[in-house]
Amino acid sequence: MSLHYQKHAKEVVDRFQKMLSSDQVDVITEAHFQELETLITAALGVVHSEVSHNAAKSLEQVAKELRQGANETD
């Protein structure tokens, strides 16, 4: 999944570079753009992890409610 994040991060950085003037691009080094790409990749990973964790917790809650409902007798 990390390669997927890296691809998106690269696209964001490329788009960001296009927004800058040539003078700004000259001042910002390739190392800075690579660091930005790394930060974006990490941020995407954190967001994915949090969303996955929350989805799992929701599924656990639904499963718990279903078990409780199955144990109730009418």
mmCIF file of the N, C-alpha and C atoms, coordinates in Angstrom:
data_MODEL
# 
_entry.id   MODEL 
# 
loop_
_atom_site.group_PDB 
_atom_site.id 
_atom_site.type_symbol 
_atom_site.label_atom_id 
_atom_site.label_alt_id 
_atom_site.label_comp_id 
_atom_site.label_asym_id 
_atom_site.label_entity_id 
_atom_site.label_seq_id 
_atom_site.pdbx_PDB_ins_code 
_atom_site.Cartn_x 
_atom_site.Cartn_y 
_atom_site.Cartn_z 
_atom_site.occupancy 
_atom_site.B_iso_or_equiv 
_atom_site.pdbx_formal_charge 
_atom_site.auth_seq_id 
_atom_site.auth_comp_id 
_atom_site.auth_asym_id 
_atom_site.auth_atom_id 
_atom_site.pdbx_PDB_model_num 
ATOM 1   N N  . MET A 1 1  ? 0.821   -1.191  0.000   1.00 0.00 ? 1  MET A N  1 
ATOM 2   C CA . MET A 1 1  ? 0.000   0.000   0.000   1.00 0.00 ? 1  MET A CA 1 
ATOM 3   C C  . MET A 1 1  ? 0.865   1.255   0.000   1.00 0.00 ? 1  MET A C  1 
ATOM 4   N N  . SER A 1 2  ? 2.056   1.140   0.512   1.00 0.00 ? 2  SER A N  1 
ATOM 5   C CA . SER A 1 2  ? 2.941   2.300   0.602   1.00 0.00 ? 2  SER A CA 1 
ATOM 6   C C  . SER A 1 2  ? 3.257   2.892   -0.769  1.00 0.00 ? 2  SER A C  1 
ATOM 7   N N  . LEU A 1 3  ? 3.418   2.028   -1.779  1.00 0.00 ? 3  LEU A N  1 
ATOM 8   C CA . LEU A 1 3  ? 3.687   2.537   -3.125  1.00 0.00 ? 3  LEU A CA 1 
ATOM 9   C C  . LEU A 1 3  ? 2.512   3.362   -3.632  1.00 0.00 ? 3  LEU A C  1 
ATOM 10  N N  . HIS A 1 4  ? 1.319   2.959   -3.253  1.00 0.00 ? 4  HIS A N  1 
ATOM 11  C CA . HIS A 1 4  ? 0.115   3.707   -3.622  1.00 0.00 ? 4  HIS A CA 1 
ATOM 12  C C  . HIS A 1 4  ? 0.168   5.105   -3.015  1.00 0.00 ? 4  HIS A C  1 
ATOM 13  N N  . TYR A 1 5  ? 0.556   5.201   -1.756  1.00 0.00 ? 5  TYR A N  1 
ATOM 14  C CA . TYR A 1 5  ? 0.679   6.501   -1.090  1.00 0.00 ? 5  TYR A CA 1 
ATOM 15  C C  . TYR A 1 5  ? 1.779   7.335   -1.728  1.00 0.00 ? 5  TYR A C  1 
ATOM 16  N N  . GLN A 1 6  ? 2.886   6.688   -2.049  1.00 0.00 ? 6  GLN A N  1 
ATOM 17  C CA . GLN A 1 6  ? 4.011   7.403   -2.648  1.00 0.00 ? 6  GLN A CA 1 
ATOM 18  C C  . GLN A 1 6  ? 3.621   8.000   -3.996  1.00 0.00 ? 6  GLN A C  1 
ATOM 19  N N  . LYS A 1 7  ? 2.831   7.255   -4.759  1.00 0.00 ? 7  LYS A N  1 
ATOM 20  C CA . LYS A 1 7  ? 2.382   7.754   -6.064  1.00 0.00 ? 7  LYS A CA 1 
ATOM 21  C C  . LYS A 1 7  ? 1.545   9.021   -5.875  1.00 0.00 ? 7  LYS A C  1 
ATOM 22  N N  . HIS A 1 8  ? 0.605   8.969   -4.937  1.00 0.00 ? 8  HIS A N  1 
ATOM 23  C CA . HIS A 1 8  ? -0.237  10.141  -4.680  1.00 0.00 ? 8  HIS A CA 1 
ATOM 24  C C  . HIS A 1 8  ? 0.589   11.302  -4.131  1.00 0.00 ? 8  HIS A C  1 
ATOM 25  N N  . ALA A 1 9  ? 1.514   11.003  -3.256  1.00 0.00 ? 9  ALA A N  1 
ATOM 26  C CA . ALA A 1 9  ? 2.367   12.055  -2.691  1.00 0.00 ? 9  ALA A CA 1 
ATOM 27  C C  . ALA A 1 9  ? 3.178   12.726  -3.795  1.00 0.00 ? 9  ALA A C  1 
ATOM 28  N N  . LYS A 1 10 ? 3.704   11.931  -4.707  1.00 0.00 ? 10 LYS A N  1 
ATOM 29  C CA . LYS A 1 10 ? 4.474   12.494  -5.822  1.00 0.00 ? 10 LYS A CA 1 
ATOM 30  C C  . LYS A 1 10 ? 3.594   13.399  -6.671  1.00 0.00 ? 10 LYS A C  1 
ATOM 31  N N  . GLU A 1 11 ? 2.366   12.977  -6.909  1.00 0.00 ? 11 GLU A N  1 
ATOM 32  C CA . GLU A 1 11 ? 1.438   13.800  -7.695  1.00 0.00 ? 11 GLU A CA 1 
ATOM 33  C C  . GLU A 1 11 ? 1.156   15.133  -6.991  1.00 0.00 ? 11 GLU A C  1 
ATOM 34  N N  . VAL A 1 12 ? 0.996   15.102  -5.669  1.00 0.00 ? 12 VAL A N  1 
ATOM 35  C CA . VAL A 1 12 ? 0.754   16.328  -4.911  1.00 0.00 ? 12 VAL A CA 1 
ATOM 36  C C  . VAL A 1 12 ? 1.959   17.258  -5.000  1.00 0.00 ? 12 VAL A C  1 
ATOM 37  N N  . VAL A 1 13 ? 3.141   16.693  -4.824  1.00 0.00 ? 13 VAL A N  1 
ATOM 38  C CA . VAL A 1 13 ? 4.365   17.510  -4.890  1.00 0.00 ? 13 VAL A CA 1 
ATOM 39  C C  . VAL A 1 13 ? 4.552   18.075  -6.290  1.00 0.00 ? 13 VAL A C  1 
ATOM 40  N N  . ASP A 1 14 ? 4.307   17.262  -7.306  1.00 0.00 ? 14 ASP A N  1 
ATOM 41  C CA . ASP A 1 14 ? 4.419   17.757  -8.683  1.00 0.00 ? 14 ASP A CA 1 
ATOM 42  C C  . ASP A 1 14 ? 3.457   18.917  -8.923  1.00 0.00 ? 14 ASP A C  1 
ATOM 43  N N  . ARG A 1 15 ? 2.238   18.772  -8.437  1.00 0.00 ? 15 ARG A N  1 
ATOM 44  C CA . ARG A 1 15 ? 1.242   19.842  -8.592  1.00 0.00 ? 15 ARG A CA 1 
ATOM 45  C C  . ARG A 1 15 ? 1.682   21.092  -7.832  1.00 0.00 ? 15 ARG A C  1 
ATOM 46  N N  . PHE A 1 16 ? 2.222   20.893  -6.642  1.00 0.00 ? 16 PHE A N  1 
ATOM 47  C CA . PHE A 1 16 ? 2.708   22.009  -5.840  1.00 0.00 ? 16 PHE A CA 1 
ATOM 48  C C  . PHE A 1 16 ? 3.830   22.747  -6.575  1.00 0.00 ? 16 PHE A C  1 
ATOM 49  N N  . GLN A 1 17 ? 4.745   21.996  -7.163  1.00 0.00 ? 17 GLN A N  1 
ATOM 50  C CA . GLN A 1 17 ? 5.850   22.613  -7.902  1.00 0.00 ? 17 GLN A CA 1 
ATOM 51  C C  . GLN A 1 17 ? 5.336   23.470  -9.061  1.00 0.00 ? 17 GLN A C  1 
ATOM 52  N N  . LYS A 1 18 ? 4.291   23.012  -9.721  1.00 0.00 ? 18 LYS A N  1 
ATOM 53  C CA . LYS A 1 18 ? 3.725   23.756  -10.845 1.00 0.00 ? 18 LYS A CA 1 
ATOM 54  C C  . LYS A 1 18 ? 3.078   25.069  -10.394 1.00 0.00 ? 18 LYS A C  1 
ATOM 55  N N  . MET A 1 19 ? 2.678   25.122  -9.128  1.00 0.00 ? 19 MET A N  1 
ATOM 56  C CA . MET A 1 19 ? 2.052   26.330  -8.595  1.00 0.00 ? 19 MET A CA 1 
ATOM 57  C C  . MET A 1 19 ? 3.085   27.403  -8.252  1.00 0.00 ? 19 MET A C  1 
ATOM 58  N N  . LEU A 1 20 ? 4.339   27.008  -8.098  1.00 0.00 ? 20 LEU A N  1 
ATOM 59  C CA . LEU A 1 20 ? 5.391   27.933  -7.694  1.00 0.00 ? 20 LEU A CA 1 
ATOM 60  C C  . LEU A 1 20 ? 5.951   28.687  -8.896  1.00 0.00 ? 20 LEU A C  1 
ATOM 61  N N  . SER A 1 21 ? 6.448   29.864  -8.621  1.00 0.00 ? 21 SER A N  1 
ATOM 62  C CA . SER A 1 21 ? 7.141   30.619  -9.667  1.00 0.00 ? 21 SER A CA 1 
ATOM 63  C C  . SER A 1 21 ? 8.517   29.979  -9.896  1.00 0.00 ? 21 SER A C  1 
ATOM 64  N N  . SER A 1 22 ? 9.134   30.313  -11.010 1.00 0.00 ? 22 SER A N  1 
ATOM 65  C CA . SER A 1 22 ? 10.455  29.746  -11.292 1.00 0.00 ? 22 SER A CA 1 
ATOM 66  C C  . SER A 1 22 ? 11.478  30.183  -10.245 1.00 0.00 ? 22 SER A C  1 
ATOM 67  N N  . ASP A 1 23 ? 11.338  31.425  -9.722  1.00 0.00 ? 23 ASP A N  1 
ATOM 68  C CA . ASP A 1 23 ? 12.245  31.887  -8.658  1.00 0.00 ? 23 ASP A CA 1 
ATOM 69  C C  . ASP A 1 23 ? 12.079  31.043  -7.395  1.00 0.00 ? 23 ASP A C  1 
ATOM 70  N N  . GLN A 1 24 ? 10.845  30.708  -7.063  1.00 0.00 ? 24 GLN A N  1 
ATOM 71  C CA . GLN A 1 24 ? 10.601  29.887  -5.873  1.00 0.00 ? 24 GLN A CA 1 
ATOM 72  C C  . GLN A 1 24 ? 11.154  28.480  -6.060  1.00 0.00 ? 24 GLN A C  1 
ATOM 73  N N  . VAL A 1 25 ? 10.949  27.925  -7.230  1.00 0.00 ? 25 VAL A N  1 
ATOM 74  C CA . VAL A 1 25 ? 11.455  26.577  -7.510  1.00 0.00 ? 25 VAL A CA 1 
ATOM 75  C C  . VAL A 1 25 ? 12.979  26.549  -7.429  1.00 0.00 ? 25 VAL A C  1 
ATOM 76  N N  . ASP A 1 26 ? 13.611  27.625  -7.862  1.00 0.00 ? 26 ASP A N  1 
ATOM 77  C CA . ASP A 1 26 ? 15.077  27.692  -7.815  1.00 0.00 ? 26 ASP A CA 1 
ATOM 78  C C  . ASP A 1 26 ? 15.603  27.697  -6.381  1.00 0.00 ? 26 ASP A C  1 
ATOM 79  N N  . VAL A 1 27 ? 14.838  28.263  -5.464  1.00 0.00 ? 27 VAL A N  1 
ATOM 80  C CA . VAL A 1 27 ? 15.270  28.368  -4.071  1.00 0.00 ? 27 VAL A CA 1 
ATOM 81  C C  . VAL A 1 27 ? 15.049  27.057  -3.310  1.00 0.00 ? 27 VAL A C  1 
ATOM 82  N N  . ILE A 1 28 ? 13.991  26.359  -3.665  1.00 0.00 ? 28 ILE A N  1 
ATOM 83  C CA . ILE A 1 28 ? 13.662  25.108  -2.971  1.00 0.00 ? 28 ILE A CA 1 
ATOM 84  C C  . ILE A 1 28 ? 14.445  23.974  -3.619  1.00 0.00 ? 28 ILE A C  1 
ATOM 85  N N  . THR A 1 29 ? 15.193  23.253  -2.807  1.00 0.00 ? 29 THR A N  1 
ATOM 86  C CA . THR A 1 29 ? 16.028  22.175  -3.345  1.00 0.00 ? 29 THR A CA 1 
ATOM 87  C C  . THR A 1 29 ? 15.206  20.906  -3.575  1.00 0.00 ? 29 THR A C  1 
ATOM 88  N N  . GLU A 1 30 ? 15.765  20.021  -4.368  1.00 0.00 ? 30 GLU A N  1 
ATOM 89  C CA . GLU A 1 30 ? 15.118  18.729  -4.613  1.00 0.00 ? 30 GLU A CA 1 
ATOM 90  C C  . GLU A 1 30 ? 14.970  17.956  -3.298  1.00 0.00 ? 30 GLU A C  1 
ATOM 91  N N  . ALA A 1 31 ? 15.911  18.122  -2.408  1.00 0.00 ? 31 ALA A N  1 
ATOM 92  C CA . ALA A 1 31 ? 15.820  17.459  -1.097  1.00 0.00 ? 31 ALA A CA 1 
ATOM 93  C C  . ALA A 1 31 ? 14.578  17.923  -0.338  1.00 0.00 ? 31 ALA A C  1 
ATOM 94  N N  . HIS A 1 32 ? 14.251  19.200  -0.453  1.00 0.00 ? 32 HIS A N  1 
ATOM 95  C CA . HIS A 1 32 ? 13.045  19.721  0.202   1.00 0.00 ? 32 HIS A CA 1 
ATOM 96  C C  . HIS A 1 32 ? 11.783  19.099  -0.402  1.00 0.00 ? 32 HIS A C  1 
ATOM 97  N N  . PHE A 1 33 ? 11.750  18.988  -1.724  1.00 0.00 ? 33 PHE A N  1 
ATOM 98  C CA . PHE A 1 33 ? 10.598  18.380  -2.377  1.00 0.00 ? 33 PHE A CA 1 
ATOM 99  C C  . PHE A 1 33 ? 10.480  16.903  -2.011  1.00 0.00 ? 33 PHE A C  1 
ATOM 100 N N  . GLN A 1 34 ? 11.605  16.216  -1.893  1.00 0.00 ? 34 GLN A N  1 
ATOM 101 C CA . GLN A 1 34 ? 11.587  14.813  -1.485  1.00 0.00 ? 34 GLN A CA 1 
ATOM 102 C C  . GLN A 1 34 ? 11.087  14.670  -0.048  1.00 0.00 ? 34 GLN A C  1 
ATOM 103 N N  . GLU A 1 35 ? 11.515  15.592  0.817   1.00 0.00 ? 35 GLU A N  1 
ATOM 104 C CA . GLU A 1 35 ? 11.048  15.562  2.203   1.00 0.00 ? 35 GLU A CA 1 
ATOM 105 C C  . GLU A 1 35 ? 9.551   15.817  2.267   1.00 0.00 ? 35 GLU A C  1 
ATOM 106 N N  . LEU A 1 36 ? 9.062   16.742  1.459   1.00 0.00 ? 36 LEU A N  1 
ATOM 107 C CA . LEU A 1 36 ? 7.621   17.004  1.396   1.00 0.00 ? 36 LEU A CA 1 
ATOM 108 C C  . LEU A 1 36 ? 6.875   15.761  0.938   1.00 0.00 ? 36 LEU A C  1 
ATOM 109 N N  . GLU A 1 37 ? 7.422   15.087  -0.047  1.00 0.00 ? 37 GLU A N  1 
ATOM 110 C CA . GLU A 1 37 ? 6.802   13.845  -0.527  1.00 0.00 ? 37 GLU A CA 1 
ATOM 111 C C  . GLU A 1 37 ? 6.766   12.787  0.577   1.00 0.00 ? 37 GLU A C  1 
ATOM 112 N N  . THR A 1 38 ? 7.838   12.678  1.328   1.00 0.00 ? 38 THR A N  1 
ATOM 113 C CA . THR A 1 38 ? 7.890   11.729  2.447   1.00 0.00 ? 38 THR A CA 1 
ATOM 114 C C  . THR A 1 38 ? 6.844   12.072  3.508   1.00 0.00 ? 38 THR A C  1 
ATOM 115 N N  . LEU A 1 39 ? 6.726   13.355  3.820   1.00 0.00 ? 39 LEU A N  1 
ATOM 116 C CA . LEU A 1 39 ? 5.737   13.783  4.817   1.00 0.00 ? 39 LEU A CA 1 
ATOM 117 C C  . LEU A 1 39 ? 4.309   13.501  4.356   1.00 0.00 ? 39 LEU A C  1 
ATOM 118 N N  . ILE A 1 40 ? 4.044   13.736  3.091   1.00 0.00 ? 40 ILE A N  1 
ATOM 119 C CA . ILE A 1 40 ? 2.705   13.478  2.557   1.00 0.00 ? 40 ILE A CA 1 
ATOM 120 C C  . ILE A 1 40 ? 2.413   11.979  2.572   1.00 0.00 ? 40 ILE A C  1 
ATOM 121 N N  . THR A 1 41 ? 3.402   11.175  2.192   1.00 0.00 ? 41 THR A N  1 
ATOM 122 C CA . THR A 1 41 ? 3.231   9.726   2.220   1.00 0.00 ? 41 THR A CA 1 
ATOM 123 C C  . THR A 1 41 ? 2.915   9.244   3.635   1.00 0.00 ? 41 THR A C  1 
ATOM 124 N N  . ALA A 1 42 ? 3.655   9.754   4.605   1.00 0.00 ? 42 ALA A N  1 
ATOM 125 C CA . ALA A 1 42 ? 3.421   9.374   5.998   1.00 0.00 ? 42 ALA A CA 1 
ATOM 126 C C  . ALA A 1 42 ? 2.032   9.813   6.462   1.00 0.00 ? 42 ALA A C  1 
ATOM 127 N N  . ALA A 1 43 ? 1.622   11.007  6.088   1.00 0.00 ? 43 ALA A N  1 
ATOM 128 C CA . ALA A 1 43 ? 0.305   11.509  6.484   1.00 0.00 ? 43 ALA A CA 1 
ATOM 129 C C  . ALA A 1 43 ? -0.804  10.645  5.891   1.00 0.00 ? 43 ALA A C  1 
ATOM 130 N N  . LEU A 1 44 ? -0.658  10.245  4.646   1.00 0.00 ? 44 LEU A N  1 
ATOM 131 C CA . LEU A 1 44 ? -1.658  9.376   4.027   1.00 0.00 ? 44 LEU A CA 1 
ATOM 132 C C  . LEU A 1 44 ? -1.733  8.040   4.762   1.00 0.00 ? 44 LEU A C  1 
ATOM 133 N N  . GLY A 1 45 ? -0.591  7.519   5.159   1.00 0.00 ? 45 GLY A N  1 
ATOM 134 C CA . GLY A 1 45 ? -0.559  6.261   5.900   1.00 0.00 ? 45 GLY A CA 1 
ATOM 135 C C  . GLY A 1 45 ? -1.256  6.373   7.244   1.00 0.00 ? 45 GLY A C  1 
ATOM 136 N N  . VAL A 1 46 ? -1.047  7.483   7.929   1.00 0.00 ? 46 VAL A N  1 
ATOM 137 C CA . VAL A 1 46 ? -1.687  7.696   9.233   1.00 0.00 ? 46 VAL A CA 1 
ATOM 138 C C  . VAL A 1 46 ? -3.197  7.795   9.076   1.00 0.00 ? 46 VAL A C  1 
ATOM 139 N N  . VAL A 1 47 ? -3.635  8.547   8.091   1.00 0.00 ? 47 VAL A N  1 
ATOM 140 C CA . VAL A 1 47 ? -5.075  8.694   7.864   1.00 0.00 ? 47 VAL A CA 1 
ATOM 141 C C  . VAL A 1 47 ? -5.697  7.343   7.527   1.00 0.00 ? 47 VAL A C  1 
ATOM 142 N N  . HIS A 1 48 ? -5.040  6.575   6.661   1.00 0.00 ? 48 HIS A N  1 
ATOM 143 C CA . HIS A 1 48 ? -5.565  5.250   6.304   1.00 0.00 ? 48 HIS A CA 1 
ATOM 144 C C  . HIS A 1 48 ? -5.649  4.352   7.534   1.00 0.00 ? 48 HIS A C  1 
ATOM 145 N N  . SER A 1 49 ? -4.620  4.394   8.353   1.00 0.00 ? 49 SER A N  1 
ATOM 146 C CA . SER A 1 49 ? -4.599  3.580   9.563   1.00 0.00 ? 49 SER A CA 1 
ATOM 147 C C  . SER A 1 49 ? -5.740  3.954   10.507  1.00 0.00 ? 49 SER A C  1 
ATOM 148 N N  . GLU A 1 50 ? -5.956  5.248   10.687  1.00 0.00 ? 50 GLU A N  1 
ATOM 149 C CA . GLU A 1 50 ? -7.029  5.707   11.574  1.00 0.00 ? 50 GLU A CA 1 
ATOM 150 C C  . GLU A 1 50 ? -8.402  5.312   11.038  1.00 0.00 ? 50 GLU A C  1 
ATOM 151 N N  . VAL A 1 51 ? -8.595  5.464   9.749   1.00 0.00 ? 51 VAL A N  1 
ATOM 152 C CA . VAL A 1 51 ? -9.883  5.095   9.143   1.00 0.00 ? 51 VAL A CA 1 
ATOM 153 C C  . VAL A 1 51 ? -10.111 3.595   9.274   1.00 0.00 ? 51 VAL A C  1 
ATOM 154 N N  . SER A 1 52 ? -9.083  2.810   9.016   1.00 0.00 ? 52 SER A N  1 
ATOM 155 C CA . SER A 1 52 ? -9.200  1.349   9.143   1.00 0.00 ? 52 SER A CA 1 
ATOM 156 C C  . SER A 1 52 ? -9.511  0.948   10.582  1.00 0.00 ? 52 SER A C  1 
ATOM 157 N N  . HIS A 1 53 ? -8.833  1.581   11.530  1.00 0.00 ? 53 HIS A N  1 
ATOM 158 C CA . HIS A 1 53 ? -9.063  1.284   12.942  1.00 0.00 ? 53 HIS A CA 1 
ATOM 159 C C  . HIS A 1 53 ? -10.508 1.616   13.334  1.00 0.00 ? 53 HIS A C  1 
ATOM 160 N N  . ASN A 1 54 ? -10.992 2.778   12.911  1.00 0.00 ? 54 ASN A N  1 
ATOM 161 C CA . ASN A 1 54 ? -12.364 3.173   13.232  1.00 0.00 ? 54 ASN A CA 1 
ATOM 162 C C  . ASN A 1 54 ? -13.385 2.254   12.579  1.00 0.00 ? 54 ASN A C  1 
ATOM 163 N N  . ALA A 1 55 ? -13.116 1.816   11.358  1.00 0.00 ? 55 ALA A N  1 
ATOM 164 C CA . ALA A 1 55 ? -14.014 0.884   10.677  1.00 0.00 ? 55 ALA A CA 1 
ATOM 165 C C  . ALA A 1 55 ? -14.057 -0.450  11.423  1.00 0.00 ? 55 ALA A C  1 
ATOM 166 N N  . ALA A 1 56 ? -12.897 -0.918  11.869  1.00 0.00 ? 56 ALA A N  1 
ATOM 167 C CA . ALA A 1 56 ? -12.840 -2.179  12.617  1.00 0.00 ? 56 ALA A CA 1 
ATOM 168 C C  . ALA A 1 56 ? -13.611 -2.061  13.930  1.00 0.00 ? 56 ALA A C  1 
ATOM 169 N N  . LYS A 1 57 ? -13.469 -0.934  14.609  1.00 0.00 ? 57 LYS A N  1 
ATOM 170 C CA . LYS A 1 57 ? -14.209 -0.738  15.864  1.00 0.00 ? 57 LYS A CA 1 
ATOM 171 C C  . LYS A 1 57 ? -15.716 -0.727  15.604  1.00 0.00 ? 57 LYS A C  1 
ATOM 172 N N  . SER A 1 58 ? -16.125 -0.111  14.521  1.00 0.00 ? 58 SER A N  1 
ATOM 173 C CA . SER A 1 58 ? -17.552 -0.085  14.170  1.00 0.00 ? 58 SER A CA 1 
ATOM 174 C C  . SER A 1 58 ? -18.068 -1.492  13.889  1.00 0.00 ? 58 SER A C  1 
ATOM 175 N N  . LEU A 1 59 ? -17.277 -2.270  13.159  1.00 0.00 ? 59 LEU A N  1 
ATOM 176 C CA . LEU A 1 59 ? -17.678 -3.651  12.875  1.00 0.00 ? 59 LEU A CA 1 
ATOM 177 C C  . LEU A 1 59 ? -17.763 -4.480  14.153  1.00 0.00 ? 59 LEU A C  1 
ATOM 178 N N  . GLU A 1 60 ? -16.822 -4.264  15.055  1.00 0.00 ? 60 GLU A N  1 
ATOM 179 C CA . GLU A 1 60 ? -16.862 -4.972  16.332  1.00 0.00 ? 60 GLU A CA 1 
ATOM 180 C C  . GLU A 1 60 ? -18.134 -4.621  17.100  1.00 0.00 ? 60 GLU A C  1 
ATOM 181 N N  . GLN A 1 61 ? -18.535 -3.363  17.069  1.00 0.00 ? 61 GLN A N  1 
ATOM 182 C CA . GLN A 1 61 ? -19.748 -2.932  17.769  1.00 0.00 ? 61 GLN A CA 1 
ATOM 183 C C  . GLN A 1 61 ? -20.985 -3.565  17.143  1.00 0.00 ? 61 GLN A C  1 
ATOM 184 N N  . VAL A 1 62 ? -21.030 -3.609  15.828  1.00 0.00 ? 62 VAL A N  1 
ATOM 185 C CA . VAL A 1 62 ? -22.167 -4.236  15.145  1.00 0.00 ? 62 VAL A CA 1 
ATOM 186 C C  . VAL A 1 62 ? -22.219 -5.722  15.482  1.00 0.00 ? 62 VAL A C  1 
ATOM 187 N N  . ALA A 1 63 ? -21.070 -6.387  15.474  1.00 0.00 ? 63 ALA A N  1 
ATOM 188 C CA . ALA A 1 63 ? -21.021 -7.811  15.811  1.00 0.00 ? 63 ALA A CA 1 
ATOM 189 C C  . ALA A 1 63 ? -21.501 -8.043  17.240  1.00 0.00 ? 63 ALA A C  1 
ATOM 190 N N  . LYS A 1 64 ? -21.097 -7.181  18.153  1.00 0.00 ? 64 LYS A N  1 
ATOM 191 C CA . LYS A 1 64 ? -21.521 -7.294  19.553  1.00 0.00 ? 64 LYS A CA 1 
ATOM 192 C C  . LYS A 1 64 ? -23.037 -7.154  19.656  1.00 0.00 ? 64 LYS A C  1 
ATOM 193 N N  . GLU A 1 65 ? -23.590 -6.180  18.960  1.00 0.00 ? 65 GLU A N  1 
ATOM 194 C CA . GLU A 1 65 ? -25.040 -5.967  18.998  1.00 0.00 ? 65 GLU A CA 1 
ATOM 195 C C  . GLU A 1 65 ? -25.792 -7.151  18.388  1.00 0.00 ? 65 GLU A C  1 
ATOM 196 N N  . LEU A 1 66 ? -25.238 -7.718  17.312  1.00 0.00 ? 66 LEU A N  1 
ATOM 197 C CA . LEU A 1 66 ? -25.873 -8.884  16.692  1.00 0.00 ? 66 LEU A CA 1 
ATOM 198 C C  . LEU A 1 66 ? -25.852 -10.093 17.630  1.00 0.00 ? 66 LEU A C  1 
ATOM 199 N N  . ARG A 1 67 ? -24.706 -10.278 18.344  1.00 0.00 ? 67 ARG A N  1 
ATOM 200 C CA . ARG A 1 67 ? -24.623 -11.388 19.297  1.00 0.00 ? 67 ARG A CA 1 
ATOM 201 C C  . ARG A 1 67 ? -25.627 -11.209 20.420  1.00 0.00 ? 67 ARG A C  1 
ATOM 202 N N  . GLN A 1 68 ? -25.732 -9.966  20.915  1.00 0.00 ? 68 GLN A N  1 
ATOM 203 C CA . GLN A 1 68 ? -26.686 -9.699  21.993  1.00 0.00 ? 68 GLN A CA 1 
ATOM 204 C C  . GLN A 1 68 ? -28.111 -9.952  21.513  1.00 0.00 ? 68 GLN A C  1 
ATOM 205 N N  . GLY A 1 69 ? -28.418 -9.518  20.298  1.00 0.00 ? 69 GLY A N  1 
ATOM 206 C CA . GLY A 1 69 ? -29.758 -9.722  19.745  1.00 0.00 ? 69 GLY A CA 1 
ATOM 207 C C  . GLY A 1 69 ? -30.052 -11.186 19.548  1.00 0.00 ? 69 GLY A C  1 
ATOM 208 N N  . ALA A 1 70 ? -29.065 -11.969 19.154  1.00 0.00 ? 70 ALA A N  1 
ATOM 209 C CA . ALA A 1 70 ? -29.259 -13.402 18.941  1.00 0.00 ? 70 ALA A CA 1 
ATOM 210 C C  . ALA A 1 70 ? -29.484 -14.128 20.257  1.00 0.00 ? 70 ALA A C  1 
ATOM 211 N N  . ASN A 1 71 ? -28.950 -13.595 21.339  1.00 0.00 ? 71 ASN A N  1 
ATOM 212 C CA . ASN A 1 71 ? -29.088 -14.235 22.653  1.00 0.00 ? 71 ASN A CA 1 
ATOM 213 C C  . ASN A 1 71 ? -30.395 -13.888 23.346  1.00 0.00 ? 71 ASN A C  1 
ATOM 214 N N  . GLU A 1 72 ? -31.076 -12.864 22.862  1.00 0.00 ? 72 GLU A N  1 
ATOM 215 C CA . GLU A 1 72 ? -32.350 -12.468 23.474  1.00 0.00 ? 72 GLU A CA 1 
ATOM 216 C C  . GLU A 1 72 ? -33.444 -13.427 23.015  1.00 0.00 ? 72 GLU A C  1 
ATOM 217 N N  . THR A 1 73 ? -34.286 -13.771 23.926  1.00 0.00 ? 73 THR A N  1 
ATOM 218 C CA . THR A 1 73 ? -35.408 -14.631 23.567  1.00 0.00 ? 73 THR A CA 1 
ATOM 219 C C  . THR A 1 73 ? -36.686 -13.821 23.661  1.00 0.00 ? 73 THR A C  1 
ATOM 220 N N  . ASP A 1 74 ? -37.543 -14.059 22.719  1.00 0.00 ? 74 ASP A N  1 
ATOM 221 C CA . ASP A 1 74 ? -38.819 -13.334 22.709  1.00 0.00 ? 74 ASP A CA 1 
ATOM 222 C C  . ASP A 1 74 ? -39.877 -14.102 23.427  1.00 0.00 ? 74 ASP A C  1 
# 
